[in-house]
Amino acid sequence: MFIDLIKIKKKYKIGDVSVSHFGAHKGQEVNNYLNLNFLEIYLYEPQKIFYDELKKNYSKYKNIFIFQKGIGNENNEKELIIDNVEGQSASFLKPDLHKKYFPKIKFNKKELVEIIKYDTENIYSNFLVLDLQGYELEALKGSRQRLNDSIEYIICEIFRETLYENSPLFNDIDKYLKQFEFIRVETVWSIDSLYKYGDGFYIKKSNLNRLKIFNAQFKNFFNDRNIVFKIKILFRRIIFKLRN
């Protein structure tokens, strides 16, 4: 996750939080959730090897609940395509430009896993985290009721390009969430991938004042067009020419 949880919790005055984290992997964010005193922590990880690791490491906590499930827009079983780098790029979608930008990563395993619609889960949380390698929009489509009545905050992996086949881009996620009155207020792109993917933090507009909404829209204008990155590249080229 690229979003700084400590920073956003303070900046946006986020109160009591229960989180549902889909694509929990090894539980890299769990210590942050605990340190920030999240009330309930629901971890969903479909890959058996990492589900078992989560159970081993976090079953002792009374407020952590662990499920071997994925999330989508149906209650069914689906084939997960797994990479050779600790399952970090595993997806329900076939790799597309991922093969171009990350040629060393091979998708050479598959695992049949259970997927569920979040709307059908009998739990309550007001914070949703989606790290699903391009399957985020399908997950949101299966969460319509919760987006309407309980979810207030979302951290969602977003993409500038189709790293996976038919994966939505960041503006597709923005457009879908807009109908539920969510606005992207923070965006952090991965520098290592030349800003091809990152995380977006969304909040219900009812939790924002006009100034914060304006600030978010202003930042998104520059961020979405990658203006800062383009300026950096321009300066590097100018300096290179001057030196040579």
TORBAZA-677496 format. One line per field, with one value per atom (N, C-alpha, C): residue number from 0; atom name; y, z, x. Coordinates in pm, whole numbers. Each point is the difference from the previous one (the first is absolute). Layout:
<recs>
n <- (NUM, ...)
atom <- (CA, ...)
v <- (Y, ...)
w <- (Z, ...)
u <- (X, ...)
</recs>
This chain:
<recs>
n <- (0, 0, 0, 1, 1, 1, 2, 2, 2, 3, 3, 3, 4, 4, 4, 5, 5, 5, 6, 6, 6, 7, 7, 7, 8, 8, 8, 9, 9, 9, 10, 10, 10, 11, 11, 11, 12, 12, 12, 13, 13, 13, 14, 14, 14, 15, 15, 15, 16, 16, 16, 17, 17, 17, 18, 18, 18, 19, 19, 19, 20, 20, 20, 21, 21, 21, 22, 22, 22, 23, 23, 23, 24, 24, 24, 25, 25, 25, 26, 26, 26, 27, 27, 27, 28, 28, 28, 29, 29, 29, 30, 30, 30, 31, 31, 31, 32, 32, 32, 33, 33, 33, 34, 34, 34, 35, 35, 35, 36, 36, 36, 37, 37, 37, 38, 38, 38, 39, 39, 39, 40, 40, 40, 41, 41, 41, 42, 42, 42, 43, 43, 43, 44, 44, 44, 45, 45, 45, 46, 46, 46, 47, 47, 47, 48, 48, 48, 49, 49, 49, 50, 50, 50, 51, 51, 51, 52, 52, 52, 53, 53, 53, 54, 54, 54, 55, 55, 55, 56, 56, 56, 57, 57, 57, 58, 58, 58, 59, 59, 59, 60, 60, 60, 61, 61, 61, 62, 62, 62, 63, 63, 63, 64, 64, 64, 65, 65, 65, 66, 66, 66, 67, 67, 67, 68, 68, 68, 69, 69, 69, 70, 70, 70, 71, 71, 71, 72, 72, 72, 73, 73, 73, 74, 74, 74, 75, 75, 75, 76, 76, 76, 77, 77, 77, 78, 78, 78, 79, 79, 79, 80, 80, 80, 81, 81, 81, 82, 82, 82, 83, 83, 83, 84, 84, 84, 85, 85, 85, 86, 86, 86, 87, 87, 87, 88, 88, 88, 89, 89, 89, 90, 90, 90, 91, 91, 91, 92, 92, 92, 93, 93, 93, 94, 94, 94, 95, 95, 95, 96, 96, 96, 97, 97, 97, 98, 98, 98, 99, 99, 99, 100, 100, 100, 101, 101, 101, 102, 102, 102, 103, 103, 103, 104, 104, 104, 105, 105, 105, 106, 106, 106, 107, 107, 107, 108, 108, 108, 109, 109, 109, 110, 110, 110, 111, 111, 111, 112, 112, 112, 113, 113, 113, 114, 114, 114, 115, 115, 115, 116, 116, 116, 117, 117, 117, 118, 118, 118, 119, 119, 119, 120, 120, 120, 121, 121, 121, 122, 122, 122, 123, 123, 123, 124, 124, 124, 125, 125, 125, 126, 126, 126, 127, 127, 127, 128, 128, 128, 129, 129, 129, 130, 130, 130, 131, 131, 131, 132, 132, 132, 133, 133, 133, 134, 134, 134, 135, 135, 135, 136, 136, 136, 137, 137, 137, 138, 138, 138, 139, 139, 139, 140, 140, 140, 141, 141, 141, 142, 142, 142, 143, 143, 143, 144, 144, 144, 145, 145, 145, 146, 146, 146, 147, 147, 147, 148, 148, 148, 149, 149, 149, 150, 150, 150, 151, 151, 151, 152, 152, 152, 153, 153, 153, 154, 154, 154, 155, 155, 155, 156, 156, 156, 157, 157, 157, 158, 158, 158, 159, 159, 159, 160, 160, 160, 161, 161, 161, 162, 162, 162, 163, 163, 163, 164, 164, 164, 165, 165, 165, 166, 166, 166, 167, 167, 167, 168, 168, 168, 169, 169, 169, 170, 170, 170, 171, 171, 171, 172, 172, 172, 173, 173, 173, 174, 174, 174, 175, 175, 175, 176, 176, 176, 177, 177, 177, 178, 178, 178, 179, 179, 179, 180, 180, 180, 181, 181, 181, 182, 182, 182, 183, 183, 183, 184, 184, 184, 185, 185, 185, 186, 186, 186, 187, 187, 187, 188, 188, 188, 189, 189, 189, 190, 190, 190, 191, 191, 191, 192, 192, 192, 193, 193, 193, 194, 194, 194, 195, 195, 195, 196, 196, 196, 197, 197, 197, 198, 198, 198, 199, 199, 199, 200, 200, 200, 201, 201, 201, 202, 202, 202, 203, 203, 203, 204, 204, 204, 205, 205, 205, 206, 206, 206, 207, 207, 207, 208, 208, 208, 209, 209, 209, 210, 210, 210, 211, 211, 211, 212, 212, 212, 213, 213, 213, 214, 214, 214, 215, 215, 215, 216, 216, 216, 217, 217, 217, 218, 218, 218, 219, 219, 219, 220, 220, 220, 221, 221, 221, 222, 222, 222, 223, 223, 223, 224, 224, 224, 225, 225, 225, 226, 226, 226, 227, 227, 227, 228, 228, 228, 229, 229, 229, 230, 230, 230, 231, 231, 231, 232, 232, 232, 233, 233, 233, 234, 234, 234, 235, 235, 235, 236, 236, 236, 237, 237, 237, 238, 238, 238, 239, 239, 239, 240, 240, 240, 241, 241, 241, 242, 242, 242, 243, 243, 243)
atom <- (N, CA, C, N, CA, C, N, CA, C, N, CA, C, N, CA, C, N, CA, C, N, CA, C, N, CA, C, N, CA, C, N, CA, C, N, CA, C, N, CA, C, N, CA, C, N, CA, C, N, CA, C, N, CA, C, N, CA, C, N, CA, C, N, CA, C, N, CA, C, N, CA, C, N, CA, C, N, CA, C, N, CA, C, N, CA, C, N, CA, C, N, CA, C, N, CA, C, N, CA, C, N, CA, C, N, CA, C, N, CA, C, N, CA, C, N, CA, C, N, CA, C, N, CA, C, N, CA, C, N, CA, C, N, CA, C, N, CA, C, N, CA, C, N, CA, C, N, CA, C, N, CA, C, N, CA, C, N, CA, C, N, CA, C, N, CA, C, N, CA, C, N, CA, C, N, CA, C, N, CA, C, N, CA, C, N, CA, C, N, CA, C, N, CA, C, N, CA, C, N, CA, C, N, CA, C, N, CA, C, N, CA, C, N, CA, C, N, CA, C, N, CA, C, N, CA, C, N, CA, C, N, CA, C, N, CA, C, N, CA, C, N, CA, C, N, CA, C, N, CA, C, N, CA, C, N, CA, C, N, CA, C, N, CA, C, N, CA, C, N, CA, C, N, CA, C, N, CA, C, N, CA, C, N, CA, C, N, CA, C, N, CA, C, N, CA, C, N, CA, C, N, CA, C, N, CA, C, N, CA, C, N, CA, C, N, CA, C, N, CA, C, N, CA, C, N, CA, C, N, CA, C, N, CA, C, N, CA, C, N, CA, C, N, CA, C, N, CA, C, N, CA, C, N, CA, C, N, CA, C, N, CA, C, N, CA, C, N, CA, C, N, CA, C, N, CA, C, N, CA, C, N, CA, C, N, CA, C, N, CA, C, N, CA, C, N, CA, C, N, CA, C, N, CA, C, N, CA, C, N, CA, C, N, CA, C, N, CA, C, N, CA, C, N, CA, C, N, CA, C, N, CA, C, N, CA, C, N, CA, C, N, CA, C, N, CA, C, N, CA, C, N, CA, C, N, CA, C, N, CA, C, N, CA, C, N, CA, C, N, CA, C, N, CA, C, N, CA, C, N, CA, C, N, CA, C, N, CA, C, N, CA, C, N, CA, C, N, CA, C, N, CA, C, N, CA, C, N, CA, C, N, CA, C, N, CA, C, N, CA, C, N, CA, C, N, CA, C, N, CA, C, N, CA, C, N, CA, C, N, CA, C, N, CA, C, N, CA, C, N, CA, C, N, CA, C, N, CA, C, N, CA, C, N, CA, C, N, CA, C, N, CA, C, N, CA, C, N, CA, C, N, CA, C, N, CA, C, N, CA, C, N, CA, C, N, CA, C, N, CA, C, N, CA, C, N, CA, C, N, CA, C, N, CA, C, N, CA, C, N, CA, C, N, CA, C, N, CA, C, N, CA, C, N, CA, C, N, CA, C, N, CA, C, N, CA, C, N, CA, C, N, CA, C, N, CA, C, N, CA, C, N, CA, C, N, CA, C, N, CA, C, N, CA, C, N, CA, C, N, CA, C, N, CA, C, N, CA, C, N, CA, C, N, CA, C, N, CA, C, N, CA, C, N, CA, C, N, CA, C, N, CA, C, N, CA, C, N, CA, C, N, CA, C, N, CA, C, N, CA, C, N, CA, C, N, CA, C, N, CA, C, N, CA, C, N, CA, C, N, CA, C, N, CA, C, N, CA, C, N, CA, C, N, CA, C, N, CA, C, N, CA, C, N, CA, C, N, CA, C, N, CA, C, N, CA, C, N, CA, C, N, CA, C, N, CA, C, N, CA, C, N, CA, C, N, CA, C, N, CA, C, N, CA, C, N, CA, C, N, CA, C, N, CA, C, N, CA, C, N, CA, C, N, CA, C, N, CA, C, N, CA, C, N, CA, C, N, CA, C, N, CA, C)
v <- (-119, 119, 125, 96, 124, 113, -10, 103, -8, 115, 9, 6, -111, -9, 98, 11, 90, 144, 39, 136, 30, -91, 29, -5, -88, -7, 131, 61, 129, 113, 2, 109, 12, -115, 2, -29, 0, -14, -122, -112, -124, -58, -29, -51, -150, -64, -145, -71, -100, -69, -151, -66, -144, -20, -81, -10, -140, -4, -125, 12, -84, 7, -123, 22, -108, 0, -117, -11, 29, -60, 31, -54, -98, -57, -51, 53, -45, 84, 95, 84, 115, 54, 108, 123, 21, 121, -22, -124, -32, 80, 12, 75, 145, 60, 137, 5, -99, -4, -11, -84, -18, 126, 60, 120, 118, 1, 107, -35, -111, -41, -22, -61, -38, -101, 12, -82, -146, -26, -135, 1, -107, -13, -130, 11, -116, -17, -112, -25, -109, 32, -95, -29, -126, -40, -136, -5, -127, -103, 43, -96, -78, -131, -83, 21, 11, 12, 126, 109, 125, 5, -64, -14, -75, -108, -79, 84, 83, 86, 104, 56, 97, -65, -121, -71, -27, -37, -30, 125, 113, 121, 84, -8, 96, -61, -131, -62, 31, 36, 28, 131, 86, 130, -16, 47, -17, 88, 107, 90, -20, -107, -30, -127, 9, -113, -27, -126, -36, -96, 28, -79, -36, -123, -42, 21, 125, 37, 117, 3, 118, 79, 110, 85, 31, 5, 32, 41, -27, 36, -123, -109, -124, -86, -92, -101, -129, -36, -110, -44, -85, -32, 55, 44, 61, -34, -9, -35, 123, -10, 107, -32, 97, -16, 56, -84, 33, 20, 102, 32, -73, 18, -70, 87, 113, 89, 10, -107, -6, 41, -22, 25, 144, 93, 141, 55, -62, 47, -94, -93, -96, 72, -47, 68, -98, 38, -76, 33, 100, 42, -42, -28, -36, 124, -17, 115, 57, 131, 68, 76, 131, 78, -33, -72, -46, -77, -78, -80, 90, 116, 95, 73, 50, 83, -82, -122, -85, -138, -6, -126, -114, 31, -105, -74, 61, -62, -92, -126, -99, -50, -22, -51, -148, -84, -141, -96, 56, -87, 49, -92, 35, -69, 64, -57, 33, -100, 22, 47, 118, 58, 45, 19, 51, 152, 55, 144, 31, 116, 39, 146, 32, 139, 55, 114, 57, 27, 32, 28, -119, -121, -120, -43, 68, -34, 59, -79, 42, 66, 109, 76, 148, 82, 144, 62, 85, 82, 129, 104, 129, 40, -90, 27, -122, 22, -108, 17, -106, 1, -107, 41, -93, 0, -114, -18, -125, 15, -115, -11, 76, -13, 6, 108, 24, -45, -70, -51, 88, 121, 89, 42, 26, 46, -109, -124, -111, -13, 21, -5, 109, 119, 112, -23, -65, -31, -99, -83, -94, 58, 132, 67, 119, 0, 117, 40, -98, 30, 60, -58, 48, 140, 27, 133, 104, -43, 92, 24, -109, 15, -11, -46, -15, 44, -22, 36, 152, 51, 143, 31, -98, 20, -121, 27, -107, 28, -100, 2, -104, 43, -86, 9, -115, 2, 54, 88, 62, -8, 11, -19, 111, 35, 91, -78, -123, -83, -140, -75, -133, -102, -6, -99, -141, -9, -127, 17, -108, 7, 56, 103, 65, 58, 27, 60, 148, 50, 139, 95, 122, 103, 84, 90, 76, 80, 53, 81, -86, -129, -91, -22, -14, -15, 128, 115, 129, 13, -34, 14, -90, -123, -91, 47, 41, 40, 134, 80, 131, -14, -106, -18, -31, -40, -25, 115, 113, 123, -12, -79, -7, 88, 60, 80, -44, -7, -36, 122, -12, 116, -12, -122, -20, -104, 22, -92, -14, -124, -25, -102, 41, -89, -65, -120, -73, 60, 49, 57, -111, -116, -110, -45, 16, -42, 117, 112, 122, 45, -10, 52, -76, -127, -79, -44, -16, -39, 63, -3, 58, -25, 87, -11, 131, -11, 116, -13, 112, 2, 81, -62, 61, 20, 111, 30, 42, -38, 50, 153, 65, 146, 59, -74, 49, 16, -64, 11, 108, 77, 101, 138, 101, 136, 47, 118, 49, 21, 45, 25, -130, -106, -128, -57, 21, -46, 77, 131, 82, -42, -21, -42, -133, -92, -131, 14, 79, 19, 68, 95, 71, -97, -80, -96, -105, -46, -102, 51, 129, 58, -20, 28, -14, -145, -70, -137, -92, 14, -89, 18, 118, 29, -23, -45, -32, 120, 118, 124, 8, -34, 8, -92, -122, -96, 51, 58, 50, 118, 84, 111, -52, -103, -59, -55, -69, -56, 112, 109, 113, 61, 20, 57, -92, -130, -93, 8, 13, 11, 130, 109, 129, -6, -58, -12, -90, -106, -92, 72, 81, 74, 104, 67, 103, -60, -119, -67, -55, -21, -58, 100)
w <- (0, 0, 0, -86, -10, 87, 34, 81, 145, 57, 138, 92, 65, 83, 117, 61, 116, -42, -113, -50, -34, -72, -43, 117, 98, 115, 76, 11, 69, -87, -125, -91, -18, -13, -28, 125, 116, 129, 0, -39, -7, 141, 39, 135, 9, 61, 18, -135, -17, -128, 20, -82, -21, -148, -30, -137, -57, -126, -77, -108, 9, -92, -90, -128, -99, -77, -5, -56, 108, 117, 118, -10, -90, -23, 132, 45, 123, 122, -21, 113, 26, -107, 15, 68, -7, 59, 140, 47, 126, 117, 10, 112, 0, -118, -8, 51, -38, 47, 152, 54, 146, 71, -53, 62, -4, -102, -12, 72, 70, 83, -82, -118, -76, 83, -2, 87, -43, -122, -55, -129, -21, -118, -70, -119, -78, -116, 0, -101, -95, -127, -103, -93, -9, -87, -62, -133, -64, -14, -8, -18, 130, -10, 121, 79, -69, 70, 86, -48, 77, 101, -32, 99, 122, -23, 111, 80, -69, 69, 85, -52, 77, 125, -16, 114, 107, -45, 93, 79, -70, 62, 77, -38, 57, 65, 6, 62, 148, 64, 145, 33, -100, 25, -7, 104, 6, -100, -47, -93, -144, -28, -138, -46, -115, -56, -141, -29, -121, -85, -130, -91, -126, -44, -125, -114, -37, -105, -81, -126, -83, -9, -72, -13, -147, -37, -137, -7, -112, -20, -9, 65, 0, 117, 40, 98, -77, -12, -90, 29, -87, 2, -127, 10, -114, 4, -117, -10, 21, 96, 29, -71, -76, -73, 87, 35, 102, -62, 45, -51, 79, -44, 63, 102, 40, 98, 123, 73, 125, -16, -117, -19, 9, -10, 17, -119, -116, -120, -42, 86, -33, -30, -103, -43, -62, 0, -72, -149, -38, -139, -55, -129, -64, -12, 12, -13, -141, -10, -130, -8, 21, -4, 116, 96, 110, -55, -105, -60, -62, -50, -63, 105, 105, 98, 106, 24, 102, -59, -98, -73, 86, 113, 86, 79, 8, 73, -94, 33, -80, 75, -73, 59, -38, 89, -36, 89, 86, 85, 0, 33, 13, 123, 59, 117, -4, 15, 3, 140, 8, 131, 6, 120, 22, -10, -72, -1, 46, 61, 54, -35, 4, -7, 142, 16, 134, 62, -83, 50, 73, -30, 62, 127, 35, 122, 122, 106, 120, 98, -45, 86, -22, 92, -15, 2, -95, 5, -77, 35, -69, -83, -5, -75, -88, -130, -96, -66, -1, -66, -108, -123, -114, -66, 5, -66, -86, -119, -76, -140, -30, -128, -119, -6, -116, 15, 110, 17, 92, 25, 97, -40, -128, -42, 19, -30, 23, 148, 84, 145, 43, -53, 35, -50, -114, -53, 90, 70, 94, 139, 13, 131, -2, -91, -20, 128, 66, 120, 109, 19, 103, -34, -128, -41, 30, -5, 30, 149, 80, 137, 111, -28, 112, -30, -121, -31, -9, 71, -1, -62, 5, -46, -83, -107, -87, -41, 13, -65, -110, -123, -116, -90, -40, -98, -133, -64, -125, -104, -126, -111, -104, -61, -115, -131, 0, -120, 35, -101, 23, 23, 122, 33, -8, 18, -13, -104, -66, -109, 49, -68, 28, 141, 60, 133, -10, 93, -5, 32, -53, 33, 115, 51, 120, -23, -123, -26, -5, -32, 7, 145, 88, 143, 53, -37, 42, -43, -126, -55, 72, 28, 68, 141, 72, 140, 13, -105, 4, 25, -55, 17, 145, 80, 143, 85, -65, 67, 63, -65, 43, -89, 61, -74, 38, -99, 27, 54, 123, 66, 9, -13, 4, -107, -66, -101, 12, 5, 3, -109, -95, -109, 31, -50, 20, -88, 62, -74, -77, 63, -62, -131, -13, -124, -95, 25, -81, 2, 120, 22, -80, -25, -73, 90, 130, 93, 136, 86, 133, 83, 98, 88, 1, 3, 18, 131, 71, 125, -24, 23, -28, 131, 7, 115, -47, 77, -27, 11, -96, -1, 127, 60, 122, 116, -11, 104, -32, -106, -43, -2, 32, -19, -141, -37, -136, -33, 100, -23, -34, 74, -25, -136, -38, -132, -110, 16, -99, -8, 115, 2, -71, 22, -65, -151, -45, -144, -64, 71, -50, -12, 104, -3, -110, -14, -101, -141, -23, -133, -41, 91, -31, 7, 102, 22, -113, -43, -101, -135, -26, -126, 8, 116, 22, -27, 30, -32, 75, 128, 79, -59, -34, -58, -132, -83, -130, 16, 100, 27, 42, 84, 44, -119, -90, -118, -87, -16, -81, 58, 132, 64, -15, 11, -16, -141, -99, -138, -23, 61, -13, 64, 120, 72, -78, -57, -79, -120, -69, -116, 39, 110, 46, 36, 59, 38, -119, -108, -117, -115)
u <- (85, -85, 88, -33, 78, -58, -126, -65, 50, 32, 45, -122, -32, -120, 3, 117, 12, -29, 54, -17, -146, -66, -138, -97, 26, -90, -1, 118, 11, -53, 39, -36, -150, -68, -144, -83, 65, -68, -92, 58, -76, -13, -121, -25, 12, -100, 3, -9, 84, 10, -4, -81, 10, 31, 100, 49, -20, -39, -1, 106, 102, 113, 0, -26, -2, 132, 61, 134, 103, -22, 81, 142, 22, 133, 58, 113, 64, -39, -89, -41, 94, 59, 98, -57, -130, -60, -57, 3, -68, 56, 131, 58, -46, -13, -54, -143, -81, -139, -5, 86, 4, 49, 105, 57, -97, -87, -99, -131, 1, -116, -127, 16, -119, -80, -130, -84, -1, -47, 3, 80, 74, 85, -37, -61, -41, 97, 73, 102, -48, -4, -42, 118, 38, 111, -31, -19, -41, 111, 126, 109, 24, -7, 6, 129, 113, 128, 5, -60, 2, -113, -111, -108, 52, 73, 56, 100, 76, 97, -70, -109, -78, -59, -53, -58, 107, 117, 109, 43, 5, 56, -102, -130, -95, -123, -9, -118, -14, 110, -4, -71, -18, -65, -152, -68, -145, -74, 64, -69, 43, 75, 41, -70, -66, -75, 53, 28, 73, -82, -7, -82, 80, -17, 64, -99, -16, -95, 55, -43, 23, -129, 3, -119, -23, -129, -36, -146, -63, -140, -87, 44, -76, 47, -86, 39, 26, 126, 35, 143, 52, 142, 63, 125, 66, 148, 59, 141, 87, 90, 95, 131, 51, 125, 112, 96, 99, 139, 68, 133, 109, 123, 113, 74, -60, 65, -90, -11, -76, -145, -57, -142, -43, 94, -35, -79, 16, -69, -112, -37, -106, -130, -70, -123, -98, -126, -102, 4, 77, 13, 136, 5, 126, 89, 132, 89, -2, 8, 3, 132, -1, 124, 93, -51, 85, 121, -23, 109, 106, -41, 93, 83, -68, 68, 75, -46, 63, 29, 91, 24, 53, 61, 54, -108, -116, -110, -79, -5, -71, -123, -107, -123, -11, 48, 17, -80, -88, -82, -144, -90, -141, -57, -101, -65, -149, -84, -144, -39, -61, -31, -146, -48, -135, -1, -96, -19, -143, -15, -130, -31, -128, -42, 7, 60, 14, -137, -98, -134, -61, 46, -59, 73, 108, 73, -72, -10, -71, 96, 62, 91, -27, 51, -11, 139, 28, 121, -28, 72, -19, 121, 101, 122, 27, 12, 22, 136, 80, 131, 0, 33, 0, 137, 65, 130, -11, -58, -48, 58, 102, 69, -95, -77, -86, -143, -34, -136, -83, 49, -63, -142, -22, -133, -104, 36, -92, -34, 101, -23, -97, 17, -88, -142, -13, -134, -74, 76, -61, -16, 22, -7, -95, -96, -87, -73, -59, -78, 89, 118, 91, 54, 20, 46, -106, -124, -111, -18, 12, -49, 104, 123, 94, 143, 48, 139, 15, 100, 31, 136, 91, 137, 43, 76, 48, 143, 86, 131, -6, 26, -18, 122, 53, 108, -56, 76, -45, 111, -39, 93, -13, 113, 0, -11, 49, 0, -51, -38, -57, 112, 47, 102, -59, -132, -71, -110, -37, -98, -133, -46, -130, -8, 114, -4, -39, -79, -44, 116, -9, 96, -54, 83, -40, -127, -18, -120, -126, 13, -115, -43, 98, -29, -66, 58, -57, -145, -26, -135, -99, 40, -91, -31, 104, -19, -72, 4, -67, -149, -61, -144, -38, 102, -23, 53, 31, 44, 139, 89, 138, 87, 103, 96, 141, 87, 140, 73, 49, 62, 152, 52, 145, 36, 113, 48, 150, 48, 143, 32, 84, 40, 134, 20, 124, 111, 105, 113, 72, 16, 74, -63, -131, -67, -24, 71, -18, -146, -60, -135, -107, 21, -99, -115, 28, -106, 29, -100, 16, -123, -23, -116, -77, -131, -86, -76, -12, -76, -126, -116, -130, -76, -74, -84, -139, -100, -136, -1, -62, -3, -61, -93, -65, 98, 118, 102, 104, -23, 97, -63, 80, -49, 37, -47, 20, 147, 78, 142, 73, -29, 67, -42, -125, -45, 73, 12, 72, 147, 63, 141, 19, -93, 8, -11, -96, -19, 121, 60, 118, 118, 23, 112, -23, -123, -29, 28, -25, 23, 146, 92, 142, 46, -47, 42, -42, -125, -54, 67, 49, 69, 149, 44, 141, 90, -49, 71, 134, -1, 124, 107, -40, 95, 53, -86, 43, 98, -23, 91, 137, 1, 127, 78, -68, 65, 56, -76, 44, 127, 3, 119, 120, -21, 111, 58, -86, 47, 77, -49, 68, 138, 7, 129, 97, -53, 84, 59, -80, 48, 104, -23, 94, 135, -2, 124, 76, -73, 64, 6)
</recs>
